[in-house]
Amino acid sequence: MINLVQLFQFPLADLVFSFQQSNTPGKVIVILLFTGSIYAWSIMVTKFIELRRAREASFRFLAAFRKEQNPVAVFVRRQKFSDSPLFAIYEKGCVTLGGELEALGLNADDLFMANFAPDAQSLSPHQFEQIRNESERNVADQSLLLERRMGILATAVNASPFLGLLGTVWGVMEAFTGMAIIGTATLSAVAPGIAAALLTTVMGLLVALPSAIGYNLLAGQIAELQVQANNFSKEYVDKVGTMFLRAS
C-alpha cells in the first residue's frame, strides 16, 4: 500500500524539477505567486476569525439590547461588545443622542437615568433626523471596515491566473525559440521547457482557486452582517424616537 508520503512525493518532485528548469522570468513569477498565496491565506484566516468574533459579539449584544425597553440601557451600564459592528453603531448613536440633548441645555446623564418619563421627550423632529442620518453614516463606516482587505483578495482571484498564463506563454515561447536555434524537435529537448512553462499556470490556479472560494464565503458573511447592521440601525432609531421625540 502506498503511504501518504509516497503519494505526495511525486507531485512535489515534479514541481521542484519544473521550477529548476524554469527561466528567470518564470522563477520570478512563481515566487510572486507563492508569496501572494501566503498573503491571501493570511487574509482569509484572519478575516474568518474576525467575522466569527463579530457574529458572536453581535448576537450577544442584540440579546442584551432587545431585552431592555430603555434604548440606552446597555450604554448606561457601560457594557462592552467591542468585536461587534452593531455595538459600534449603537455606541456612536448614544453619544450623538447625548450631544443633541445637551445642545438643548439638558443633562443627558439625568435623562438617560430617568427611565424615560414622558417629560423627558425633548428632541425636535430636526434633531431626530440628525440622529437618523448619523446612524446611517455609522452603518456605512462599519460596512467599509467589514470589507477591509477584501479588495486584495479579489485581486488575487482575478490577477493570479493571468500572471500564471503570462509565465506559461513566455516559457513556451522561449522553449520553441531554443528548439529552433538548436535545430532539434525531439520530445526530450522540448519537454523540460514546456513543463517549466506550465508550472506558472499551475501556481496561478493554486492561488486563484482557494482565494475565490474564500472570497465568496467571506463576502456572504459580510453581507449578512451588513444586513444586520442596517436592521439594527432602524430598530435603534425607532426606539429613540419613541422615547425622546417631542410630540408634535
Buried (B, 14 or more C-beta within 10 A) or exposed (E): EEEEEEEEEEEEEEBEBBBEBBBEBBBEBBEBBBEBBEBBBEBBEEBBEBBEEBBEBBBBBBEBBEEEEBBBBBBEEEEEBEBBBBBBBBBBBBEBBBBBBEEEEBEBEEBBEEEBEEEBBBBEEEBBEBBBEBBBBBBEBBBEEBBEBBEBBBEBBEBBBEBBBBBBEBBBEBBBEBBEEEEEEEEEBBEBBBBBBBBBBBBBBBBBEBBBEBBEBBBEBBEEBBEBBBEBBEBBBEBBBEBBBEEE
